[in-house]
């Protein structure tokens, strides 16, 4: 699809949704909308709040009017427009939009290249040191599949406090979080046991195991 399509003919789902996401921005749409791109769009939608996702579904897939959606949710038409607008803005965030533009497989390849280049340039000094110490103790860790570990931190959908604390710790991916040692977790600033338990639960839910976060799974929060 192209940006000019919306003015030349009526668009149907998911082209109409992608056109709405792009709107007047400089985002470039996918050249073709393959099954991989559809899967990427579905994943990006899954990361939204339930009401945002449902309103977009009704608006673009079911092609309901603003007034029909407002009646279904028992809210004003202005509120529906507000929620729709917020959802479209969130779908423009780079980590969501790249799933839509590149597809799931394409985005994972992009992330893998980015992480390789980052690791090559920085040397992953801290990770190397941790691994060296584990190696001396005979500890071998298989935290989970690379396609999960390489995903952006945002995919954990954490609350604001733990998310911001981990960003301040320079954690950019799920792998960066999973590889934090118990000592590093304990000294995270503004990071209490409740936050630690939330991160531990999120990692556990996506299949990350044998990390030092497991120590916090038994906490009653």
Backbone as a ProteinNet text record, in pm:
[ID]
protein_1_A
[PRIMARY]
XXXXXXXXXXXXXXXXXXXXXXXXXXXXXXXXXXXXXXXXXXXXXXXXXXXXXXXXXXXXXXXXXXXXXXXXXXXXXXXXXXXXXXXXXXXXXXXXXXXXXXXXXXXXXXXXXXXXXXXXXXXXXXXXXXXXXXXXXXXXXXXXXXXXXXXXXXXXXXXXXXXXXXXXXXXXXXXXXXXXXXXXXXXXXXXXXXXXXXXXXXXXXXXXXXXXXXXXXXXXX
[TERTIARY]
83.5	0	86.9	33.2	107.5	22.1	86.5	13.2	-95.6	-78.1	-176.3	-300.8	-298.7	-413.7	-540.8	-527.3	-646.2	-726.2	-659.9	-731.6	-788.4	-741.1	-784.1	-893.6	-903.2	-1006.5	-1034.9	-1148.4	-1184.3	-1097.4	-1048.6	-961.4	-1037.4	-996.9	-1056.9	-950.2	-995.1	-904.1	-809.5	-678.9	-614.2	-553.3	-571.8	-513.8	-566.6	-695.1	-751	-690.4	-662.8	-600.7	-457	-383.1	-244.7	-240.7	-335.3	-342.1	-370.7	-456.1	-487.4	-366.6	-290.7	-169	-69.7	-51.6	44.1	-5.4	-130.4	-194.6	-100.7	-67.8	17	162	198.8	335.8	427.3	554.6	652.9	677.9	594	609.8	586.7	666.6	651.5	579.9	474.2	399.1	476.1	437.4	499.4	475.3	572.4	555.7	438.9	431.6	320.7	272.6	149.5	95.8	85.3	195.7	202.1	146.3	142.7	99	190.4	320.4	415.5	383.2	347.9	312.5	180.7	86.5	-39.5	-15.3	76.1	110.7	176.3	259.7	322.1	219.9	121.3	13.1	-65.4	-97.1	-172.3	-95.2	36.7	117.1	117.4	134.7	135.2	2.5	-108.1	-239.9	-253.3	-193.7	-201.5	-135.7	-38.2	31.3	-48.6	-158.1	-242.1	-333.5	-396.6	-496.2	-619.2	-693.6	-807.2	-907.2	-940.4	-1041.7	-989.8	-862.7	-804.5	-811.4	-771.6	-770.6	-911.5	-1009.9	-1146.4	-1206.7	-1177.8	-1229.1	-1169.4	-1041.3	-980.3	-1041.1	-1069.9	-1130.6	-1268.5	-1349.2	-1483.3	-1478.6	-1384.8	-1376.8	-1325.5	-1224.2	-1158.8	-1190.5	-1206.7	-1239.6	-1390.6	-1466.6	-1612.4	-1672.5	-1593.6	-1633.5	-1754.8	-1758.9	-1866.5	-1837	-1941.7	-1925.7	-1889.9	-1841.4	-1807.8	-1929.9	-2046.2	-2167.5	-2208.3	-2191.5	-2224.4	-2132.1	-2005.1	-1908.9	-1936	-1967	-1997	-2115.8	-2219.1	-2336.8	-2302.4	-2216.3	-2179.3	-2099.4	-2014.7	-1930.7	-1993.7	-2107.4	-2177.2	-2088.1	-2021.7	-1938.6	-1972.5	-1916.5	-1942.1	-1861.6	-1907.2	-1834	-1694.7	-1686.1	-1556.3	-1458.8	-1511	-1424.8	-1376	-1462.9	-1422.4	-1311	-1327.3	-1224.6	-1092.5	-1102.5	-982.3	-908.1	-982	-920.4	-862	-935.8	-886	-757.1	-756	-638.2	-517.3	-538.3	-429.3	-374.3	-464.5	-421.8	-340	-382.8	-309.4	-170.7	-162.9	-32.2	59.1	5.4	87.5	135.1	55	96.8	206.4	227.9	337.3	469.5	467.3	592.1	682.3	810.9	900.7	892	890	893.7	763.9	651.1	526.6	523.2	558	550	644.7	761.9	856.1	800.1	720.1	652.7	557.2	486.1	389.5	461.7	563.6	632.8	717.3	785.8	880.6	823.5	711.7	661.9	737.1	686.7	748	889.6	905.7	1037.5	1134.3	1087.6	1173.3	1218.6	1126.9	1164	1263.6	1247.2	1340.9	1480.1	1486.6	1615.5	1678.1	1593.9	1641.8	1695.7	1621.3	1665.5	1795.3	1805.1	1926.2	2047.6	2031.4	2142.9	2178.5	2077.3	2101.4	2175.1	2129.9	2192.9	2335.9	2356.4	2491.6	2584.1	2538.5	2621	2646.5	2542.7	2560.2	2659.1	2643.5	2735.1	2876.8	2891.6	3025.6	3095.5	3020.7	3082.5	3111.4	3023.6	3040.3	3119.2	3123.9	3196.8	3119.3	2998.1	2920.6	3010.2	3079.6	3177.5	3115.1	2999.7	2937.7	2894.2	2832.8	2788.4	2903.5	3014.6	3132.1	3184.2	3188.8	3239.1	3149.6	3016.8	2924.7	2941.3	2950.7	2967.1	3096.8	3202.9	3332.8	3326.2	3260.6	3248.3	3162.1	3051.3	2966.7	3044.9	3124.6	3202.9	3299.6	3361.7	3455.9	3385.2	3256.2	3180	3110.2	3127.8	3064	2916.1	2871.3	2730	2702	2604.9	2563.5	2417.6	2387.1	2249.8	2191.4	2075.1	1998.3	1867.8	1868.2	1756.7	1630.9	1647.4	1530.9	1572.3	1478.9	1510.1	1552.5	1646.1	1698	1588.9	1487.9	1383.9	1303.2	1303.5	1239.1	1338.1	1459.6	1559.7	1594.2	1584.8	1620.8	1508.6	1391.5	1279.4	1300.6	1246.9	1261.9	1200.7	1256.1	1207.3	1057.8	1006.3	865.8	770.9	819.9	733.3	696.9	763.2	724.1	598.5	562.8	443.1	444.3	554.8	570.4	500	478.7	428.9	535.2	494.2	583.4	711	698.7	817	922.9	891.4	996.4	1049.7	962.6	1007.9	1112.1	1083.1	1175.9	1306	1297	1418.5	1510	1451.4	1531	1588.8	1514.4	1567.2	1688.8	1677.6	1789.8	1911.8	1889.1	1997.3	2051.2	2004.3	2047.7	2000.9	1888.8	1830.4	1741.5	1779.2	1705.6	1625	1664.3	1595.2	1555.1	1469.4	1431.1	1553.9	1645.1	1768.7	1851.9	1859	1933	1876.2	1744.5	1678.1	1705.7	1686.6	1700.7	1841.7	1941.4	2081	2129.6	2045.8	2086.6	2109.1	2217.2	2247.2	2167.1	2163.8	2090.8	2144.3	2277.3	2336.7	2294.2	2287.9	2245.4	2099	2016.8	1874.5	1854.8	1930.7	1914.5	1947.2	2038	2081.8	2014	1913.2	1840.1	1772.9	1790.8	1736.1	1584.6	1517	1370.8	1299.5	1359.7	1308.4	1283.8	1157.3	1123.8	1093.4	1056.2	1026.4	903.5	808.6	689	725.1	812.1	856.9	934.6	1021.3	1100.5	1009.4	906.4	813.3	736.2	701.7	630.5	718.1	845.4	937	955	973.3	991.7	872.3	752.6	631.4	620.6	651.3	644.2	743.3	865.1	965.8	922.4	866	819.9	707.6	618.6	504.2	547.2	659.3	703.9	810.5	835	921.5	1067.5	1102.3	1239.9	1264.2	1361	1387.1	1534.4	1561.8	1698.5	1769.5	1692	1752.9	1745	1820.4	1816.9	1685.4	1602.7	1469.7	1381.3	1414.2	1333.4	1324.6	1422.8	1423.2	1301.9	1240.7	1131.1	993.6	990.3	861.8	774.4	835.5	759.3	705	737.7	692.6	542.9	478.6	335.1	318.5	269.6	250.7	100.6
-119.4	0	124.2	236.4	362.5	469.2	580.5	687.5	745.7	733.6	792.4	709.7	585.2	498.4	550.3	610.3	650.3	757.1	836.1	942	895.2	780	735.5	629.9	556.9	455.5	424.5	361.2	324.9	208.9	218.4	114.9	24.9	-99.6	-196.7	-250.4	-314.2	-363.3	-468.9	-464.9	-372.6	-248.5	-233.4	-116.7	14.6	16.1	140.1	175.2	72.7	97.6	146.5	84.2	126.1	269	303.2	439.9	539.1	500.2	587.8	604	497.3	505.6	601.7	589.1	674.6	818.6	839.3	971	1072.7	1180.1	1284.5	1272.8	1158.7	1138.6	1104	1085.9	1048.1	897.6	821.9	676.5	620.2	523.2	458.4	324.7	298.3	173.3	55.1	-66.8	-184.8	-184.3	-236.4	-245	-338	-450.5	-544.3	-581.3	-629.6	-668.9	-821.3	-886	-1031.7	-1084.9	-1218.1	-1279	-1239.6	-1223.2	-1180.7	-1039.9	-951.4	-815.1	-814.4	-898.5	-909.1	-957.9	-1056.1	-1105.8	-995.6	-913.5	-802.3	-700.3	-671.9	-580.7	-637.6	-766.6	-829.9	-821.9	-842.4	-834.8	-693	-594.1	-455.3	-419.4	-465.8	-441.2	-508.4	-626.9	-700.9	-625.2	-539.5	-465.4	-344.1	-311.9	-201	-244.5	-147.9	-179.4	-240.9	-320.7	-393.8	-300.4	-190.8	-101	-32.2	4.5	65.1	-31.8	-155.7	-257.2	-284.2	-290	-319.4	-204.2	-82.1	32.4	37.2	7.6	3.1	-109.3	-221.7	-333.4	-294.4	-235.1	-194.4	-84.8	5.9	122.3	83.4	-2.7	-27.3	-165	-265.9	-398.1	-415.1	-376.6	-384.9	-262.7	-157.2	-35	32.1	30.2	98.5	247.7	326.2	470.9	505.7	628.3	677.1	671.1	709	709.8	568.3	472.3	333.2	279.1	310.6	263.9	331.7	461.6	535	472.6	434	371.4	235.9	160.9	28.2	36.3	138.7	154.4	246.4	303.8	396.3	513.7	571.5	689.5	790.9	911	1013.7	985.8	1045	1031.1	1093.9	1201.9	1265.3	1172.2	1093	998.7	888.5	842.3	739.4	792.9	916	976	990.1	1024.2	1040.5	907.4	799.9	668.3	619.6	640	599.6	673.7	804.2	884.6	838.6	811.9	766.1	632	541.4	410.2	422.4	509.1	527.9	586.5	679.1	736	626.4	540.9	434.8	335.8	314.1	224.3	286.3	416.7	482.1	472.4	428.8	413.5	318.2	345.2	265	114.4	69	-76.1	-142.3	-68.6	-124.9	-111	8.2	31.1	-61.2	-90.3	-178.5	-319.1	-363.7	-492.9	-488	-375.4	-361.7	-350	-267.1	-241	-359.6	-425.3	-530.6	-670.8	-686.2	-820	-878.3	-986.3	-1044.6	-1091.9	-1174	-1228.1	-1116.6	-1021.1	-910.9	-826.2	-802.8	-722.4	-795.6	-927.4	-1002.4	-1002.9	-1009.6	-1000.9	-863.3	-760.4	-624.1	-609.8	-663.8	-657	-734.2	-850.2	-931.2	-855.7	-790.6	-712.8	-597	-529.3	-415	-457.7	-568.7	-617.1	-664.8	-727.5	-771.6	-651.3	-549	-430.1	-359.7	-354	-290.9	-369.9	-502.6	-586.7	-579.3	-572.3	-567.5	-436.8	-325.7	-195.8	-173.5	-220.1	-197.5	-308.5	-424.4	-535.7	-605.9	-556.7	-615.2	-645.2	-541.2	-559.6	-621.5	-568.3	-621	-765.4	-792.5	-929.3	-1025.2	-980.3	-1066.7	-1098.9	-995.2	-1016.5	-1113.2	-1096.2	-1186.9	-1329.1	-1342.3	-1475.3	-1539.8	-1460.7	-1514	-1568.8	-1493.3	-1538.3	-1664.2	-1667.8	-1786.5	-1906.6	-1882.6	-1991.4	-2050.6	-1966.1	-2015.1	-2100.6	-2068.2	-2145.5	-2265.4	-2281.3	-2394.1	-2372.7	-2245.6	-2216.5	-2194.7	-2264.7	-2246.2	-2205.7	-2098.2	-2048.6	-2050.7	-2107.4	-2102.8	-2033.1	-1900.4	-1821.2	-1834	-1859.2	-1867.3	-1845.9	-1856.7	-1840.9	-1698.2	-1686.2	-1555.2	-1463.5	-1520.5	-1434.2	-1363.9	-1419.3	-1351.1	-1257.3	-1304.8	-1224	-1097	-1100.7	-984.6	-883.8	-913.6	-820.8	-698	-583.2	-460.3	-475.6	-402.2	-402.5	-375.5	-289.8	-250.8	-369.5	-479	-594.3	-666.1	-630.6	-687.6	-620.8	-503.8	-430.8	-409.5	-355.6	-331.9	-203.8	-193	-67.6	40.7	164.9	278.1	272.1	244.5	248.7	146.6	15.6	-79.2	-54.1	-12	16	127.6	237.5	350.6	316.2	235.8	195.2	111.7	22.7	-62.7	16.8	115.9	204	278.9	327.2	398.5	308.5	178.1	79.4	41.2	108.2	82.9	-52.3	-101.5	-225	-189.9	-236.9	-205.4	-323.7	-443.5	-563.4	-651.1	-748.6	-845.2	-921	-950.3	-1018.8	-938.3	-805.9	-720	-732.7	-740	-753.1	-890.5	-994.4	-1131.7	-1160.8	-1093.5	-1121.1	-1044.9	-957.9	-887	-987	-968.3	-1058.4	-1018.6	-1105.2	-1076.3	-950	-932.2	-812.7	-687.2	-696	-580.9	-547.4	-649.6	-627.5	-559	-603.8	-549.5	-401.4	-354.6	-214.5	-123.4	-173.2	-87	25.8	146.6	262.4	269	304.7	319.7	192.8	80.5	-47.7	-138.7	-147.9	-226.8	-371.8	-447	-588.9	-610.8	-519.6	-533	-520.8	-425.2	-409.4	-531.8	-582.3	-701.2	-820.9	-835.2	-946.7	-933.2	-809.7	-787.6	-829.1	-787.4	-824.1	-975.3	-1036.2	-1181.7	-1254.4	-1207.5	-1271.1	-1255.5	-1135.2	-1110.8	-1199.3	-1211.5	-1296.5	-1442.1	-1483.4	-1621	-1651.2	-1554.7	-1574.5	-1594.5	-1533.2	-1547	-1655.4	-1732	-1848.3	-1825.6	-1710.4	-1686.5	-1755	-1845.6	-1925.4	-1919.2	-1963.3	-1974.4	-1839.5	-1732.1	-1601.5	-1572.4	-1472.8	-1437	-1372.4	-1336.8	-1284.2	-1391.7	-1519	-1627.8	-1621	-1555.6	-1542.5	-1464.6	-1386.6	-1298.5	-1355.7	-1472.5	-1529.3	-1570.4	-1601.7	-1652.1	-1539.5	-1415.7	-1304.9	-1284	-1252.4	-1221.9	-1074.2	-1039.2	-896.5	-866.6
0	0	0	-38.9	-38.1	26.9	62.7	128.9	39.4	-89.8	-179.9	-196.4	-149.4	-170.5	-106.2	12.6	87.3	14.7	-71.4	-140.8	-274	-325.8	-457.1	-451.1	-343.2	-332.5	-186.4	-162.3	-25.8	20.1	143.3	197.5	291.9	299.1	388.7	483.6	588.3	690.5	633.3	670.6	764.4	700.2	564.6	497.8	555.8	591.6	645.2	781.6	862.9	993	975	886	863	808.8	720.9	669.4	781.6	877.2	990.5	1081.6	1100.5	1182.6	1118.7	988.1	917.1	914.6	872.9	866.9	803.1	873.8	816.2	861.4	917	964	846.8	877	775.7	773.9	842.7	843.5	703.8	667.8	537.7	556.1	479.6	495	438.8	474.9	413.7	263.3	188.9	43.7	9.4	79.4	64.7	203.9	213.2	342	344.5	379.5	382.1	513.8	525.8	651.2	766.7	737.5	840.3	890.1	796.6	836.2	913.3	872.1	944.5	1086.3	1100.4	1233.2	1316	1250.9	1321.9	1368.7	1283.1	1321.8	1438.6	1432	1540.8	1671.5	1664.8	1787.3	1842.3	1753	1798.1	1864.3	1806.4	1865.5	2001.4	2015.3	2141.5	2256	2225	2330.5	2379.3	2312.6	2356.4	2469.5	2533.9	2635.1	2568.4	2643.5	2586	2518.3	2584	2527.4	2401.6	2401.2	2281.6	2164.1	2190.6	2084.3	2032.1	2121.5	2080.3	1999.5	2039	1963.7	1824.2	1812.1	1679.3	1595.6	1658.7	1585.8	1532.7	1619	1577.9	1471.3	1487	1397.3	1258.5	1253	1124.4	1065	1149.4	1096.4	1079.4	1182.4	1173.6	1105.4	1090.5	1020	1083.4	1217	1287.3	1294.9	1310.6	1324.2	1467.9	1485.6	1619.6	1711	1658.1	1740	1780.6	1692.2	1725	1834	1824.3	1925.2	2058.9	2054.6	2177.6	2249	2173.5	2233.1	2293.4	2226.6	2275.6	2404.7	2417.6	2537.2	2641.1	2607.4	2697.6	2738	2638.4	2660.2	2551.3	2563	2463.4	2335.9	2225.9	2100.7	2111.5	2188	2208.5	2278.2	2374.8	2446.4	2353.4	2263.8	2167.6	2078.6	2030.6	1945	2021.1	2149.4	2231.7	2246.1	2274.3	2291.4	2159.5	2050.7	1918.3	1884.4	1908.3	1877.4	1958.9	2087.5	2173.4	2124.9	2085.9	2038.4	1910	1818.7	1693.4	1719.7	1815.2	1851.6	1906.5	1991.3	2050.6	1945	1841.5	1733.5	1647	1661.3	1588.7	1662.7	1790.3	1863.4	1785.4	1778.8	1693.5	1715.4	1842.3	1861.2	1816.5	1815.4	1762	1609.2	1560.9	1417.1	1340.5	1395	1325.4	1310.2	1404.7	1388.3	1269.6	1256.3	1147.1	1013	1007.3	881.8	835.9	930.9	895.6	908.6	978.5	1008.5	1127.1	1182.6	1302.1	1273	1168.7	1137.2	1099.3	1019.3	978	1095.8	1190.5	1306.9	1394.6	1410.6	1492.9	1429.6	1297.7	1229.8	1250.9	1244.6	1268.9	1411	1509	1648	1667.9	1603.9	1618.6	1565.4	1450.2	1395.1	1486.9	1538.9	1627.2	1753.5	1813.3	1935	1909.1	1792.8	1758.4	1746.8	1674.8	1656.8	1789.6	1874.7	2005.6	2089.5	2087.6	2164.2	2111.7	1980	1921.2	1958.2	1951.7	1977	2124.6	2211.2	2354	2421.1	2355.2	2415	2524.1	2556.3	2665.5	2786	2830.9	2939	3063.6	3105.2	3226.5	3207.2	3091.1	3063.9	3056.7	2999.8	2990.9	3131.2	3216.6	3352.5	3429.2	3417.8	3486.5	3436	3303.6	3246.7	3287.9	3298.5	3339.1	3481.7	3571	3710	3719.2	3642.5	3641.4	3589.3	3485.6	3428.9	3529.1	3610	3711.5	3814.9	3839.4	3938.6	3874.9	3745.2	3677.5	3653.7	3655.9	3636.4	3488.2	3435.9	3296.3	3294.6	3228.4	3227.2	3086.5	3076.8	2953.2	2987.9	2977	3027.1	2942.5	2815.3	2727.5	2583.8	2490.3	2348.8	2315	2220.4	2182.5	2129.7	2061.3	2004.9	2113.1	2233.7	2346.6	2414.5	2439.1	2508.9	2432.4	2300.3	2218.8	2203	2257	2243.9	2332.7	2292.4	2371.8	2511.2	2605.5	2743.2	2749.3	2660.8	2664.4	2651.7	2594.1	2572.6	2703.1	2813.1	2942.4	2997.9	2942.4	2988.8	3139.6	3188.6	3331.6	3374.7	3505.1	3560.5	3543.1	3565.5	3538.6	3622.7	3754.9	3841.8	3801.2	3793.9	3754.9	3614.6	3523.2	3386.6	3386.4	3455.7	3457.3	3528.6	3634.4	3706.7	3617.5	3539.9	3451.7	3335.3	3286.1	3182.4	3235.7	3360.8	3422.5	3438.4	3450.1	3461.9	3324.1	3220.8	3082.2	3030	3081.3	3030.4	2911.1	2794.2	2672.5	2620.6	2658.4	2610.6	2727.6	2700.5	2803.9	2852.1	2760.2	2797.8	2895.3	2874.2	2966.8	3108.2	3117.2	3248.1	3307.9	3227.5	3276.8	3325.9	3269.3	3304.9	3426.6	3483.4	3605.3	3717.7	3790.7	3902.3	4025.3	4123.6	4248.1	4314.1	4312.2	4371.7	4296.2	4162.9	4082.8	4106.2	4123.5	4150.1	4284.2	4384.4	4520.6	4528.4	4444.7	4456.3	4354.3	4281.6	4189.5	4267.4	4222.4	4293	4277.2	4386.2	4387	4343.3	4371.9	4324.2	4444.4	4486.6	4604.4	4571.9	4674.2	4656.9	4569.1	4576.6	4493.6	4345.9	4314.2	4175.5	4128.9	4218.2	4184	4157.8	4239	4221.8	4090.5	4054.1	3927.1	3809	3810.3	3702.3	3697.3	3815.2	3821	3761.8	3793.2	3741.9	3590.8	3540.2	3396	3320.8	3373.4	3308.7	3310.2	3422.2	3434.4	3336	3315	3225.7	3080.9	3041.1	2901.8	2886.3	2993.1	2982	3014.6	3075.5	3116.5	3249.9	3254.4	3374	3411.5	3533.9	3586.3	3597.5	3610.5	3635.1	3784.3	3828.3	3970.3	4010.8	3912.7	3944.7	4006.2	3983	4037.9	4190.3	4252.8	4398.5	4449.1	4361	4402.2	4366.2	4303.8	4264.1	4381.3	4494.6	4609.3	4696.9	4664.2	4747.4	4735.3	4845.7	4845.6	4823.3	4702.6	4674	4658.9
[MASK]
+++++++++++++++++++++++++++++++++++++++++++++++++++++++++++++++++++++++++++++++++++++++++++++++++++++++++++++++++++++++++++++++++++++++++++++++++++++++++++++++++++++++++++++++++++++++++++++++++++++++++++++++++++++++++++++

